[in-house]
Amino acid sequence: FRRIEEEVVRKVSGESGSVIATGGGAVLSGANRAALRRNGRVYWLDRPLADLPREGRPLSKDLGRLYEERRPLYGETADARIDASRGVLPAARAILEEFHAHTGA
């Protein structure tokens, strides 16, 4: 799975005007981190551990460990951290505001 993910991220990150929504483990690959940063803005949708869904997720028993392991990588990769604890619409607004502030568009 991770190899295919790398191929897709590499390919799509080279296209202009794309939005790439990755899974939480995409940052584990240095190639993915570099590809994501190459051609645009990277947003970290940050939510408290207690708010993350666990049902039906095979890795949920290790979620606390994964959360702590990945947080530094999210911070290293992201251009901006977005507080996603208040829901989808406030997070989307925050992304648009940051994007417009950064690009002037």
DSSP file (Angstrom, degrees, kcal/mol; ACC not computed):
  #  RESIDUE AA STRUCTURE BP1 BP2  ACC     N-H-->O    O-->H-N    N-H-->O    O-->H-N    TCO  KAPPA ALPHA  PHI   PSI    X-CA   Y-CA   Z-CA
    1    1 A F     >        0   0    0      0, 0.0     4,-2.6     0, 0.0     5,-0.2   0.000 360.0 360.0 360.0 -46.1    0.0    0.0    0.0
    2    2 A R  H  >  +     0   0    0      1,-0.2     4,-2.3     2,-0.2     5,-0.1   0.862 360.0  53.1 -64.3 -35.2    2.7    2.5    1.0
    3    3 A R  H  > S+     0   0    0      2,-0.2     4,-2.0     1,-0.2    -1,-0.2   0.925 111.5  45.4 -64.9 -44.2    4.6    2.0   -2.3
    4    4 A I  H  > S+     0   0    0      1,-0.2     4,-2.5     2,-0.2    -2,-0.2   0.906 110.8  54.4 -64.4 -41.5    1.4    2.6   -4.4
    5    5 A E  H  X S+     0   0    0     -4,-2.6     4,-2.8     1,-0.2     5,-0.2   0.918 107.5  50.5 -58.2 -44.3    0.7    5.7   -2.2
    6    6 A E  H  X S+     0   0    0     -4,-2.3     4,-2.6     1,-0.2    -1,-0.2   0.914 109.9  50.1 -60.2 -43.8    4.2    7.0   -2.9
    7    7 A E  H  X S+     0   0    0     -4,-2.0     4,-2.3     2,-0.2    -1,-0.2   0.921 113.4  45.3 -61.4 -44.7    3.7    6.6   -6.7
    8    8 A V  H  X S+     0   0    0     -4,-2.5     4,-3.0     2,-0.2     5,-0.3   0.930 113.7  48.4 -66.7 -45.9    0.3    8.4   -6.6
    9    9 A V  H  X S+     0   0    0     -4,-2.8     4,-2.4     1,-0.2    -2,-0.2   0.924 112.4  49.8 -60.8 -44.0    1.6   11.2   -4.5
   10   10 A R  H  X S+     0   0    0     -4,-2.6     4,-0.6    -5,-0.2    -1,-0.2   0.930 115.5  43.0 -59.7 -46.6    4.6   11.7   -6.7
   11   11 A K  H >< S+     0   0    0     -4,-2.3     3,-0.9    -5,-0.2     4,-0.2   0.956 118.5  41.5 -66.5 -51.7    2.5   11.7   -9.9
   12   12 A V  H >< S+     0   0    0     -4,-3.0     3,-1.7     1,-0.2    -1,-0.2   0.832 105.8  63.6 -70.2 -32.3   -0.3   14.0   -8.6
   13   13 A S  H 3< S+     0   0    0     -4,-2.4    -1,-0.2    -5,-0.3    -2,-0.2   0.706  96.6  60.2 -67.2 -17.0    2.0   16.4   -6.8
   14   14 A G  T << S+     0   0    0     -3,-0.9     2,-0.4    -4,-0.6    -1,-0.3   0.558  88.9  89.6 -83.9  -8.3    3.5   17.3  -10.1
   15   15 A E  S X  S-     0   0    0     -3,-1.7     3,-0.8    -4,-0.2     2,-0.2  -0.726  78.1-125.6 -93.1 137.7    0.2   18.5  -11.5
   16   16 A S  T 3  S+     0   0    0     -2,-0.4    24,-0.1     1,-0.2    -2,-0.1  -0.552  88.5  21.5 -79.9 144.1   -0.8   22.1  -11.0
   17   17 A G  T 3  S+     0   0    0      1,-0.3     2,-0.3    -2,-0.2    -1,-0.2   0.633  89.1 139.3  79.8  14.4   -4.2   22.9   -9.4
   18   18 A S    <   -     0   0    0     -3,-0.8     2,-0.5    -6,-0.2    -1,-0.3  -0.645  43.5-150.5 -94.1 148.6   -4.5   19.6   -7.6
   19   19 A V        -     0   0    0     -2,-0.3     2,-0.6     2,-0.0    -6,-0.0  -0.985  14.8-164.9-112.4 124.7   -5.8   19.0   -4.1
   20   20 A I        -     0   0    0     -2,-0.5     2,-0.7    16,-0.1    -2,-0.0  -0.946   6.0-169.5-115.0 117.2   -4.3   15.9   -2.5
   21   21 A A        -     0   0    0     -2,-0.6     2,-0.2     0, 0.0    -2,-0.0  -0.924  17.2-173.1-105.8 113.2   -5.9   14.4    0.6
   22   22 A T        -     0   0    0     -2,-0.7     2,-0.1     1,-0.1    -2,-0.0  -0.548  25.5-105.5-101.9 166.5   -3.7   11.8    2.1
   23   23 A G    >   -     0   0    0     -2,-0.2     3,-1.5     1,-0.1     4,-0.3  -0.396  43.6 -98.2 -78.6 168.6   -4.1    9.3    4.9
   24   24 A G  G >  S+     0   0    0      1,-0.3     3,-0.6     2,-0.1    -1,-0.1   0.733 119.6  57.7 -63.7 -24.2   -2.3   10.0    8.2
   25   25 A G  G >  S+     0   0    0      1,-0.2     3,-1.8     2,-0.1     4,-0.3   0.501  76.9  92.1 -87.0  -3.3    0.6    7.7    7.3
   26   26 A A  G X  S+     0   0    0     -3,-1.5     3,-1.3     1,-0.3     7,-0.2   0.825  78.7  62.7 -60.0 -30.7    1.6    9.4    4.1
   27   27 A V  G <  S+     0   0    0     -3,-0.6    -1,-0.3    -4,-0.3     6,-0.1   0.602  82.4  79.7 -72.6  -9.7    4.1   11.6    6.1
   28   28 A L  G <  S+     0   0    0     -3,-1.8     2,-0.6     4,-0.1    -1,-0.3   0.765  82.4  75.2 -67.2 -23.4    6.1    8.5    7.1
   29   29 A S    <>  -     0   0    0     -3,-1.3     4,-2.3    -4,-0.3     5,-0.2  -0.799  69.3-154.9 -94.4 123.4    7.7    8.5    3.7
   30   30 A G  H  > S+     0   0    0     -2,-0.6     4,-2.4     1,-0.2     5,-0.2   0.860  98.6  56.9 -61.0 -35.2   10.4   11.2    3.1
   31   31 A A  H  > S+     0   0    0      2,-0.2     4,-2.5     1,-0.2    -1,-0.2   0.903 107.4  47.9 -63.1 -40.9    9.6   10.9   -0.6
   32   32 A N  H  > S+     0   0    0     -6,-0.2     4,-2.9     2,-0.2     5,-0.2   0.928 110.0  51.7 -64.8 -44.8    6.0   11.8    0.1
   33   33 A R  H  X S+     0   0    0     -4,-2.3     4,-1.5     1,-0.2    -2,-0.2   0.925 113.5  44.4 -59.0 -44.5    6.9   14.7    2.3
   34   34 A A  H  X S+     0   0    0     -4,-2.4     4,-1.1     2,-0.2    -1,-0.2   0.916 114.1  49.3 -66.2 -43.4    9.2   16.1   -0.4
   35   35 A A  H  X S+     0   0    0     -4,-2.5     4,-0.6     1,-0.2     3,-0.5   0.908 109.2  51.9 -64.0 -42.1    6.6   15.6   -3.2
   36   36 A L  H  < S+     0   0    0     -4,-2.9     3,-0.3     1,-0.2    -1,-0.2   0.871 113.2  44.6 -63.4 -36.1    3.8   17.2   -1.2
   37   37 A R  H >< S+     0   0    0     -4,-1.5     3,-0.6    -5,-0.2    -1,-0.2   0.654  96.5  80.2 -81.6 -15.6    5.8   20.3   -0.6
   38   38 A R  H 3< S+     0   0    0     -4,-1.1    -1,-0.2    -3,-0.5    -2,-0.2   0.851 104.9  18.5 -63.1 -38.8    7.2   20.6   -4.1
   39   39 A N  T 3< S-     0   0    0     -4,-0.6     2,-0.3    -3,-0.3    -1,-0.2   0.077 121.2 -12.7-130.5  24.7    4.2   22.2   -5.9
   40   40 A G  S <  S-     0   0    0     -3,-0.6     2,-0.3    -4,-0.1   -24,-0.0  -0.991  83.5 -40.8 172.5-164.3    1.9   23.8   -3.4
   41   41 A R        -     0   0    0     -2,-0.3     2,-0.5    38,-0.0    37,-0.1  -0.694  40.4-149.7 -93.7 143.2    0.7   24.4    0.1
   42   42 A V        -     0   0    0     -2,-0.3    37,-2.7    35,-0.1    38,-1.6  -0.968  11.2-163.5-115.8 126.2    0.5   21.6    2.7
   43   43 A Y  E     -a   80   0A   0     -2,-0.5     2,-0.7    35,-0.2    38,-0.2  -0.929   9.5-150.7-113.5 130.3   -2.2   21.8    5.4
   44   44 A W  E     -a   81   0A   0     36,-2.5    38,-3.5    -2,-0.5     2,-1.2  -0.888   9.1-152.0 -98.0 113.0   -2.2   19.8    8.6
   45   45 A L  E     -a   82   0A   0     -2,-0.7     2,-0.5    36,-0.2    38,-0.2  -0.751  22.1-161.9 -86.6  98.1   -5.7   19.2    9.7
   46   46 A D  E     +a   83   0A   0     36,-2.8    38,-3.0    -2,-1.2    39,-0.4  -0.704  17.4 168.5 -93.6 127.4   -5.1   18.9   13.5
   47   47 A R        -     0   0    0     -2,-0.5     5,-0.1    37,-0.2    36,-0.0  -0.976  41.1 -98.1-131.7 147.4   -7.6   17.3   15.8
   48   48 A P    >>  -     0   0    0      0, 0.0     3,-1.6     0, 0.0     4,-0.6  -0.329  34.7-117.0 -61.5 147.1   -7.2   16.2   19.4
   49   49 A L  G >4 S+     0   0    0      1,-0.3     3,-1.3     2,-0.2    14,-0.0   0.872 114.4  59.0 -52.2 -41.6   -6.5   12.5   19.8
   50   50 A A  G 34 S+     0   0    0      1,-0.3    -1,-0.3     3,-0.0     0, 0.0   0.735 103.1  53.8 -63.7 -22.3   -9.8   12.0   21.7
   51   51 A D  G <4 S+     0   0    0     -3,-1.6    -1,-0.3     2,-0.1    -2,-0.2   0.571  82.9 106.4 -88.7 -10.2  -11.8   13.4   18.7
   52   52 A L  S << S-     0   0    0     -3,-1.3     2,-0.1    -4,-0.6    11,-0.0  -0.504  76.8-113.9 -75.7 135.4  -10.3   10.9   16.2
   53   53 A P        +     0   0    0      0, 0.0    -1,-0.1     0, 0.0    -2,-0.1  -0.401  35.0 174.5 -67.7 142.6  -12.7    8.2   15.0
   54   54 A R    >   +     0   0    0     -2,-0.1     3,-1.7     4,-0.0     6,-0.3   0.639  41.5 105.8-118.7 -27.2  -11.7    4.7   16.0
   55   55 A E  T 3  S+     0   0    0      1,-0.3     0, 0.0     5,-0.1     0, 0.0  -0.344  93.4   6.2 -65.3 132.7  -14.5    2.4   14.9
   56   56 A G  T 3  S+     0   0    0      1,-0.2    -1,-0.3    -2,-0.1    -2,-0.0   0.640  97.5 122.7  73.1  14.9  -13.8    0.3   11.9
   57   57 A R    X   -     0   0    0     -3,-1.7     3,-1.9     1,-0.1     4,-0.3  -0.937  53.0-153.4-112.8 115.5  -10.1    1.4   11.8
   58   58 A P  T 3  S+     0   0    0      0, 0.0     3,-0.4     0, 0.0    -1,-0.1   0.791  94.6  47.5 -58.8 -30.2   -7.6   -1.4   11.9
   59   59 A L  T >  S+     0   0    0      1,-0.2     3,-1.5     2,-0.1     7,-0.2   0.361  79.6 104.8 -92.8   6.7   -4.9    0.7   13.5
   60   60 A S  G X   +     0   0    0     -3,-1.9     3,-1.5     1,-0.3     4,-0.3   0.773  69.3  64.4 -64.2 -26.7   -7.0    2.3   16.1
   61   61 A K  G 3  S+     0   0    0     -3,-0.4    -1,-0.3     1,-0.3     3,-0.2   0.799 111.4  38.1 -66.3 -25.0   -5.6    0.2   19.0
   62   62 A D  G <> S+     0   0    0     -3,-1.5     4,-2.7     1,-0.1    -1,-0.3   0.147  83.4 116.5-104.8  16.9   -2.3    1.9   18.4
   63   63 A L  H <> S+     0   0    0     -3,-1.5     4,-2.9     1,-0.2     5,-0.2   0.868  72.0  52.7 -59.3 -41.0   -3.8    5.3   17.6
   64   64 A G  H  > S+     0   0    0     -4,-0.3     4,-2.0     2,-0.2    -1,-0.2   0.923 112.9  44.2 -60.7 -44.7   -2.2    7.0   20.6
   65   65 A R  H  > S+     0   0    0     -3,-0.2     4,-2.4     2,-0.2    -2,-0.2   0.925 115.2  48.3 -65.3 -45.3    1.3    5.8   19.6
   66   66 A L  H  X S+     0   0    0     -4,-2.7     4,-2.5     1,-0.2     5,-0.2   0.902 109.3  54.1 -61.8 -41.2    0.8    6.7   16.0
   67   67 A Y  H  X S+     0   0    0     -4,-2.9     4,-1.8    -5,-0.2    -1,-0.2   0.935 112.9  41.5 -58.6 -49.5   -0.5   10.1   16.9
   68   68 A E  H  < S+     0   0    0     -4,-2.0    -1,-0.2     1,-0.2    -2,-0.2   0.858 115.2  51.4 -69.0 -35.5    2.6   11.0   18.9
   69   69 A E  H  < S+     0   0    0     -4,-2.4     4,-0.4    -5,-0.2    -2,-0.2   0.873 116.5  39.1 -67.9 -38.0    4.9    9.4   16.4
   70   70 A R  H >X S+     0   0    0     -4,-2.5     4,-2.4    -5,-0.2     3,-0.6   0.744  93.0  82.2 -89.3 -24.7    3.4   11.3   13.4
   71   71 A R  H 3X S+     0   0    0     -4,-1.8     4,-2.5     1,-0.3     5,-0.2   0.884  92.3  49.8 -52.0 -46.1    2.8   14.8   14.9
   72   72 A P  H 3> S+     0   0    0      0, 0.0     4,-2.2     0, 0.0    -1,-0.3   0.884 111.4  50.1 -61.6 -35.0    6.4   16.0   14.5
   73   73 A L  H <> S+     0   0    0     -3,-0.6     4,-2.0    -4,-0.4    -2,-0.2   0.888 109.0  51.2 -69.8 -38.4    6.3   14.8   10.8
   74   74 A Y  H  X S+     0   0    0     -4,-2.4     4,-2.7     1,-0.2    -1,-0.2   0.943 112.3  47.2 -60.7 -46.5    3.0   16.7   10.3
   75   75 A G  H  < S+     0   0    0     -4,-2.5    -2,-0.2     1,-0.2    -1,-0.2   0.880 112.5  49.1 -62.7 -38.9    4.5   19.8   11.7
   76   76 A E  H  < S+     0   0    0     -4,-2.2    -1,-0.2    -5,-0.2    -2,-0.2   0.842 118.3  39.7 -67.7 -34.8    7.7   19.4    9.7
   77   77 A T  H  < S+     0   0    0     -4,-2.0    -2,-0.2    -5,-0.1    -1,-0.2   0.836  97.3  88.5 -86.6 -36.0    5.8   18.9    6.4
   78   78 A A     <  -     0   0    0     -4,-2.7   -35,-0.2    -5,-0.2     3,-0.1  -0.338  54.5-159.3 -75.0 143.3    2.9   21.4    6.8
   79   79 A D  S    S+     0   0    0    -37,-2.7     2,-0.3     1,-0.3   -36,-0.2   0.736  87.9  14.1 -80.9 -28.4    3.0   25.0    5.7
   80   80 A A  E     -a   43   0A   0    -38,-1.6   -36,-2.5     2,-0.0     2,-0.5  -0.993  69.1-136.5-150.3 140.1    0.1   25.7    8.0
   81   81 A R  E     -a   44   0A   0     -2,-0.3     2,-0.5   -38,-0.2   -36,-0.2  -0.863  22.6-158.9 -96.1 126.8   -1.6   23.9   10.9
   82   82 A I  E     -a   45   0A   0    -38,-3.5   -36,-2.8    -2,-0.5     2,-0.9  -0.925  17.7-129.7-110.5 126.1   -5.4   24.0   10.8
   83   83 A D  E     +a   46   0A   0     -2,-0.5     3,-0.4   -38,-0.2   -36,-0.2  -0.643  30.8 174.1 -73.2 108.7   -7.4   23.5   13.9
   84   84 A A    >   +     0   0    0    -38,-3.0     3,-1.0    -2,-0.9   -37,-0.2   0.224  50.8  99.6-101.0  12.8   -9.9   20.9   12.7
   85   85 A S  T 3  S+     0   0    0    -39,-0.4    -1,-0.2     1,-0.2     3,-0.1   0.691  76.8  57.8 -74.4 -17.3  -11.5   20.3   16.1
   86   86 A R  T 3  S-     0   0    0     -3,-0.4    -1,-0.2     1,-0.3     2,-0.2   0.434 116.5 -93.4 -94.9   1.2  -14.5   22.6   15.4
   87   87 A G    <>  -     0   0    0     -3,-1.0     4,-1.5     1,-0.2    -1,-0.3  -0.496  44.8 -60.4 115.8 176.4  -15.6   20.7   12.3
   88   88 A V  H  > S+     0   0    0      2,-0.2     4,-2.8     1,-0.2     5,-0.2   0.924 122.2  50.3 -67.5 -49.6  -15.3   20.6    8.5
   89   89 A L  H  > S+     0   0    0      1,-0.2     4,-2.6     2,-0.2     5,-0.2   0.927 111.5  46.5 -63.2 -46.9  -16.7   24.0    7.6
   90   90 A P  H  > S+     0   0    0      0, 0.0     4,-2.2     0, 0.0    -1,-0.2   0.896 114.4  49.7 -60.9 -36.5  -14.5   26.1   10.0
   91   91 A A  H  X S+     0   0    0     -4,-1.5     4,-2.2     2,-0.2    -2,-0.2   0.923 110.7  49.1 -66.3 -43.3  -11.5   24.1    8.9
   92   92 A A  H  X S+     0   0    0     -4,-2.8     4,-2.4     1,-0.2    -1,-0.2   0.909 111.2  49.9 -62.5 -42.2  -12.3   24.7    5.2
   93   93 A R  H  X S+     0   0    0     -4,-2.6     4,-2.7    -5,-0.2    -1,-0.2   0.913 109.5  51.5 -61.5 -42.5  -12.7   28.4    5.9
   94   94 A A  H  X S+     0   0    0     -4,-2.2     4,-2.4    -5,-0.2    -1,-0.2   0.893 109.5  50.0 -63.2 -39.5   -9.4   28.5    7.7
   95   95 A I  H  X S+     0   0    0     -4,-2.2     4,-2.9     2,-0.2    -2,-0.2   0.945 111.9  47.6 -63.5 -47.7   -7.6   26.8    4.8
   96   96 A L  H  X S+     0   0    0     -4,-2.4     4,-2.7     1,-0.2     5,-0.2   0.912 112.4  49.3 -60.6 -43.2   -9.1   29.3    2.3
   97   97 A E  H  X S+     0   0    0     -4,-2.7     4,-2.3     2,-0.2    -1,-0.2   0.926 114.0  45.0 -62.0 -45.2   -8.2   32.2    4.5
   98   98 A E  H  X S+     0   0    0     -4,-2.4     4,-2.3     2,-0.2    -2,-0.2   0.914 113.5  50.5 -65.2 -42.8   -4.6   31.0    4.9
   99   99 A F  H  X S+     0   0    0     -4,-2.9     4,-2.9     1,-0.2     6,-0.4   0.936 112.9  45.1 -61.5 -47.7   -4.3   30.2    1.2
  100  100 A H  H  X S+     0   0    0     -4,-2.7     4,-2.4     1,-0.2    -1,-0.2   0.892 112.9  51.1 -64.9 -39.1   -5.6   33.6    0.1
  101  101 A A  H  < S+     0   0    0     -4,-2.3    -1,-0.2    -5,-0.2    -2,-0.2   0.882 115.8  42.5 -64.2 -37.5   -3.3   35.3    2.6
  102  102 A H  H  < S+     0   0    0     -4,-2.3    -2,-0.2    -5,-0.2    -1,-0.2   0.906 125.7  31.0 -75.7 -42.7   -0.3   33.4    1.3
  103  103 A T  H  < S-     0   0    0     -4,-2.9    -2,-0.2    -5,-0.2    -3,-0.2   0.690  92.3-133.5 -92.7 -19.8   -1.0   33.7   -2.4
  104  104 A G     <        0   0    0     -4,-2.4    -4,-0.1    -5,-0.3    -3,-0.1   0.580 360.0 360.0  74.7   8.1   -2.8   37.0   -2.5
  105  105 A A              0   0    0     -6,-0.4    -5,-0.1    -5,-0.2    -4,-0.1   0.450 360.0 360.0 -86.1 360.0   -5.4   35.4   -4.7
